[in-house]
Amino acid sequence: MTDIGKARPATFKEALDLLAKKIAEDEKTIGVEFPHVTAPDGRWQTHPASWSAGYQGDAWSHGHWTCGFWVGLLVAAYLHTGDNVFLTWARERMRLVGQRADDPNTHDIGFIFDGSAVPAYYVTRDPWYAEFALSAAARLRARAVATRTGTYISSWGPLDDSRARRSSAIDTMANLPLLYWASEHSGDASFGVIAEAHARKTAEAFIRPDGSTYHAVEYDATSGAKVRGYTFQGYGDESLWPRGQAWAIYGYAATARATCNAEYLALAERLAGRYLERLGSVVVPPWDFDDPAAPNTLRDSATAAIVSAGLLDLAALHRDPAAAERWRERALWMLEGLCNEYLARSHQHRGLLMHGCYSRPHNEGIDSATMFGDFYFIEALCKATMPGRFRPIPQPLE
């Protein structure tokens, strides 16, 4: 397998240097709240970590589901610089994020704690972090809805609400790593059993014949039959929303790793192949591949970051050296393009990746940096430049 190339080390180091610089500056200004997306002037819009998910009448609020990623970025900055101040800040921030470990109303608890407590525990081996992650994993496991034809994890809302019990989103695939970690860490196989059951049910209901994915599916909560596929953040119910495809690629790579089942790896490759087919020769996709205005429309750099992180896992998991190298090279090419074309070098722009798109239909975080985009960008850079230090290295499947 080749290294990361001649020019890439300096390019990737610049991005990691920028992370350490900006996050140290922002720690002194954002108070006790956490960044979410950047405003048009480049400043972070912040919210308290305690902002929980829930219904406001018929409207659903996700709460502050990206708060944990800030902790993960602090841990990455420590690994890059060796400066213990980043670990000090990470621990203090974790105290604020930790109160969400008992949030019963959202699958996003996986994002919150797999992006914070899990890497913090892996790097420091402090069991205090693991306790938060296990509590959160128990909440996520409890969201499982067992039907006559399989089990899925309800994405949003209290489970005594029929709207919540019936609905699941492709994003949940990228929350499963918390359950896989909990299963391995605790020895309680039920975490992993629920996660894989959700992955199987999602493969049946979400993936279209052409290898694209729905954003959300409504099930019959008794029979498990699919009632409809639809979208919240894509252009239309039948469109290919690139970020949803990215979550699926990432989640099925994680499922292949946890189960050692090559069928999930093949599925992740199929999803990645469809994404790359629609992407073409550019680095960053439009916010929705099927926006009639594409390619002259908003881009979503966060999606490219998620995909690059997932493709690096595909490469590490693959037994075939040639296939592994192809996935790895495509991931590194994406990262290099993000660094060269999308890195927010301006002091006024507080994020790392410009031109993300949080939700075009809701007119929120369009043409901005997003906290999750910055996190997966840095996670991918850590995988490329310091493998095994931020997360364990996946082993090739037998």
Secondary structure, DSSP 8 states (H G I E B T S, - for coil): ---S-SSHHHHHHHHHHHHHHHHHHHHTTSTT-EEEEE-TTS-EEEE-TT---EEETTEEE--STTHHHHHHHHHHHHHHH--THHHHHHHHHHHHHGGGGG--SBTTHHHHHHTTHHHHHHHH--HHHHHHHHHHHHHHHTTEEEETTEEEE--BS-TTSHHHHHEEEGGGGGTHHHHHHHHHHH--THHHHHHHHHHHHHHHHHB-TTS-B-SEEEE-TTT--EEEEE-SSSSSTTS--HHHHHHHHHHHHHHHHHHT-HHHHHHHHHHHHHHHHHHTT-SS-BSSTT-TTTTSS-B-HHHHHHHHHHHHHHHHH-S-HHHHHHHHHHHHHHHHHHHHHTB--SSS--SSB-SEEEETTTTEEEEE-BHHHHHHHHHHHHHHHSTTTSS-------
